[in-house]
Amino acid sequence: MNTSIDIETATAPKPVALPWSTEFDMHSTIAGRTYRISLFEPPLPSPAGAFPVLTVLDGATTFPIAAAMAGMFAFSGAPALVVGVGYAASPLESQVLRFRDLTPPTPIENVPVRPGMPTLTPDQIGGSDLFRRFLLEELRPAIAARANVDSARQAIFGYSLGGLFVLDALFKAPTAWASYVASSPSIWWNERAILEDEGKFRCAVKNGAAAPRVLITIGAREQTLPHRLPPGMTSEELETLAEEARMVDNAWELAERLCKVHGAPGYEAVFHAFDEEDHLTGMAASVGRALDFATRD
């Protein structure tokens, strides 16, 4: 049987579009830069009359996964809006831009120089407060004007440096979102300075001033050698970095402390380690868990 393809009769290739998703560019007066915003709107009405919202950082990589899964969730009775926040820039440029938005103020001498990581200048780090304000003061009203949003069910998800940002937002603005999902958070950044605000957060929970839902996830292999080595790195170099970063230990220790806090009704802290997943493969698993966490009642 002849199984060759007739190229002349094949359909011409065209760009792939994500179902029920749109995107637009939005300039931030607060942050002084332009963001690429992606929006998934469920194809079915919400049983509650309005949709919970999951905002995912590093939208170029996380939004396609989240949007595809949100379509499945919608047909399973848990429709939700998904908002992806990325950059109107090339992938390489985006890798530099994200450092300023996702990191808190950091002395330049504490910024590591590692294989595969761009060399950063002081103006390319430490802008997390401005980025948080953009999300809350500019982006959130823009999404609410476009879609039927449940303002009481807003969740935020970040991975790696994005997870660091989520923890920074949790500790500094614990009532801004209902749910915070910090996946594989880079707690090691700036000598774990992110934890300096943890005590204030725990006091707010104990006093009933804040009652967020918190999910911290990690890939169980993030503190050992991954299945594949990044280009230009030896196994010895990567093993040293893994030991210094303490990705699994840092995430577990923080989650354990937060789980022991007793606060007002509604406060919840959950930890999950994904078996056999490393820092590369854990992203897809964590996006699905974040969507599930954000849509639970």
N, C-alpha and C positions, 0 to 999 in steps of 0.2 A: 504493500500500500504506500502511495506517495504522500509523505507527511510534510513536504516542503511548503513554506509560506510564500504566497504570491504577494510580493512587496507592493506591486502596482495596485492591488485591490485592497490592501490593508488600510485601516482608518489612520488618517494623519494624526500624529501625537499632539496632545494638547495639555496644558497645565492641569495638575490635579487640584481639585477644590474639596475642602472639608465640608461635609453636609451640615447645613443649618448654622454655618459660621461666616462671619464677615470680619473685616479689619479696616482700621483707619489710623492715620497718624495724628497725634495730639501733642501740641507744644505746651510745655509747662513753664509758666511764668515763675513759679517757685523754684524749680530745679534748673531752669535755664537751658533745657534741652528737649529734643523731640522724641517721643516714644511711639512705638508701633503697638497698637492695641488690637487684640483679637477678641472676638465675642462669639461665644456659642449660645444660641437660644434654643431651648427644647422645642421639638415639634409638637408637643402635646401640652395642654393647659395644666397648670399646677392645681392639684386637689385642694391646696391651702389658699389658693387665690393669688399668691405671689411666690416668686422663686427665691430659694436660698442662693447665695452667690459664693463661688470659690474663685478667688483671685490667685493666679499662679505666676510666680516670678520666672525670669529667664524664659519668656514666652515662646521664643523661637524653637526651643527644644521640648518644653513641658506642655505647651498648649495643644499641639496635635494629639498627644497621648490622652490628655484630659478630655478634649472634645470628643474623641472617638469613644471613650468610655462613658462620657456623659450621655451620648446617644443611646447606649445600652441601658444606662440607669433610667433614662426617661421612659423607656418602654417597659421597665420593671417597676414602675410606680414611684420613682424617686427623681423627678426632673429637677435640674438645677442649672443656673447660668454659670458659665465658666468665662472668666476674663483673663486673658493672657497679656502680660506686660513685657515688652521687649524693646528693640531699638530699630529705628529706620536706618540701619547701617549694615555693612557686610558682617559675616560671622566673625572674622578676625577683629574688626573694629569693636564689635559688640563685646568680645571677651575683655577688652580694655575698659569700655564704658561701664560694665557691670560692677567693677571694683569700686568706683566712686559711690554708686547708689547703694550697694549692699554692705559696705563696711562702715562702722562707727569711726569717730575721730581716732587717728592712729599716728604715732610718731613715725616718720619715714624710716628711721633706723630700725624699726621693728617689723618692717615689711620684708618678708623673705624673698630671696632670689633663688628660684628653683627652675630646673629644666622644664620647658614648656610653659612657663609662667612669664608674662610680659614684665619688662622693667618699668616700674611705675614711678611717677613724680608726685610730689605732695598734693597737687591739685587733682590727682586722679584717684584719690582715696578719701574716705571719711565723710561721705555725704549722705549717710543713712537718714539723718533727721529731715533733710530736705526732701528726700525720696519718699519718706513716710508721709510728709505733709502733702506731697503731690497725690499720693494714692487716696488720701482721705479728703482733701479739700478741693481737688480738681477732678480726679478721675471718678471718684464715687458719685458725685452729682451728675457727671456726664453719662454714666451708665444708668443711673436711676431715671434720667430723662428719656432714655431710649427703650428701657425694658421695665417689666413689672417686677420690682425688686422687693424682697422681704428684708427690710432694713435691720431686723432683729436677728437675722441668720446670715451674717457675713463671715466668711472664713478666708484665711490667707495661707498659702503654701509656698515654701521655699526650700531649695535643695542646695547642699554644700554651702557656698557663701550666702545663698538665698536662705538657707536654714539659720545661718548666723543672723541675718537681718530679721527673720521672724522672732528669734529669741530677743533681739534688741527691742523690737516693737512690743513683745510681750512684757518685758520688764519695765519699759518706759511708758507704754500706752496700753495697759491691760484691759481697758474697756472699749478700745477702738474696734476690735473684731470680737465676734462671739467665739470663734474657734481659731486656734493657731496651730499650724502643722510645720514643725521644724524637722526636716528630713536630712540625715547625714550632716548635721550642722557643723560648721568649721569653728568649733569652740576654741581650738588652738590659736586662732588669730590673735595677734597682739598679746601674746603670753596670757591667754584666757581672760583678758580684761572684761569680756562680756559678762562674766559672772559677778562683777562688782555691784551690779544693780539687782542681783537676785534676792538679796535680803530685803530690800525695799518692796519688791514684788510679793514675797511671801508674807510680809506684814500686811500688805493691802488685802491679800486673800483672807488671812486670819481675821482681819477687822471687818470683813464683809464689804470692803470698798470695791472689790473686783471679784468676779466669779467666771473666768473664762474656761473653755474646754481646751486642753493642751494635748497634742499628740507629738511624741518624739520617736522617730524611726532611725534605724541604722542598718547597714548591710553587715552581716555577721563576719564577713571576710575583710572588712575595711581596716583591720589592724594587723593583717597578715599579707603575704604576697598575693596579688590578684592572679587571675588565670592568664593574664597577658601583661606584658611590660610596655609602658609608654615608650615611644621612640626616643632614643638617646639616653636611656636610663638603664643602669645595671640592676640586677636583683639586690645587690648589697646596698646600693644607694636608695632604692625604693623601700627596702626593709628598714633602713635607718629612719627615713621620713615617716613611715607608718608608726614606728615606735615613738617618735617625738610627737606626732600629732595626737596619738591616743584617741582616735576617732570613736571607737566602740566604748572604751572606758569613760571618756568624757560624757558621751551621750547617756550611758547607763547611769552614771553617778548623779548627773543632774536630774534625770527622770525619777530616780529613786528618791531624791530629796523632795521633788515636787509632789510625788505621790503620797508622801507622808504629811503634807500640809492639809489641815482641816479648815474649811472655809464655809462660805454661804452656800445654800443649795444651788446646784448648777455647776459648781467648780468640779473639774475632772482633769486628771493627768494620767496619760496612758503611754506606755512604752512598747515598741515592737522591734525585734531584730529579725531581719529576713535571712533565713538560712541560705548559705552558699552564694549570697550576693555580695559583690564588692562595690567600690565607689562608682564604677561605670554602670554595672548592671542593675544596681539598686534603684536607679531613677524611675524606671517604668513601674516597678513594684510599689514604690512610695506614692506615685501619682494616684494609682488606683485606691490605695488605702486612704489617701487624703480626701478623695471624692466621697468615699463611703463615710468617713468621719464627719465631713461637712454636711451631709444630707440626713444624718440620723437625728431623730427627735430627742 
